[in-house]
Amino acid sequence: MDETDPADPFVLFGEWFEEAKRREPNDPEAMTLATATAAGAPSARMVLLKDWGPEGFVFYTNTQSRKGDELRENRVAALLFHWKSLRRQVRIEGTVTPVSEAEADAYFASRPRLSRIGAWASDQSRALPERAVLEARLAAMDARYPGEDIPRPAYWSGYRVAADRFEFWQDMPYRLHDRLMFERNGTAGYGRFRVYP
């Protein structure tokens, strides 16, 4: 990174993401999602980026899962992309809002059939007595919805993380990494600055 990099964090993210899609061998859209309870107890897990732009970064899940529970209590989250083969990271922090019903419906309809059946069969993050229980529920949902017309469960939707802060991190020799930050300046866009490694 240098001073010729874009002044807009979304332009820079787009450049890095496109390179990751070309060169990262596995799941360049994978990102760590960190959430916290109302009391501030953190948790993190991997999710997949499904859409992004100046409005934010979108992922989908069961809203009754642990992450859904935490996002109801505490509407801030952090994302981390780690593209190991490129020796790059992008950190994003911001506020979270649900996607629209239309967006959730459209994305749900685009998923493979068994993934849609699975959304009905799984009580995500809840205790599962044994794998056979899930398999029986999958079979029941498969029988209930034998074709492609599978409605989206009310508890399955998406979230958008509106970026208040970005960090673009590039590995450098001797751990003298290059770290470029962007922070939202109200409605004026983003301020840009570097920080020490």
Summary of the structure (lengths in Angstrom):
residues: 197
radius of gyration: 19.0
end to end distance: 13.4
largest distance: 58.7
contacts: 520
relative contact order: 0.18
helix: 31%
strand: 36%
